[in-house]
Amino acid sequence: MAKKEVVKPSFEETMSRLGKIVETLEQGSASLEESIALYEEGAALAKQLNETLAKAELRIQQITKNANGKIELSDYE
């Protein structure tokens, strides 16, 4: 059986979804159960976004100059 490739949403798509969740919660139009579910989803998205930003910051910090003064990007894990 072939494995289905899971496509992870982009940073921008995730930010957009989080924005929509915040907007819905601020409007107060969702039921209590819907609001709790949206809050949980939003918290998970915020965690994912923070992790993505931390990785990006690490990549930026790893840009260094080599012995010849040229800028290079070091590998990161």
Protein Blocks (a to p, Z undefined) as FASTA:
>chain_A
ZZdddddddfklmmmmmmmmmmmmmnopacfklmmmmmmmmmmmmmmmmmmmmmmmmmmm
mpccdfkopacddddZZ
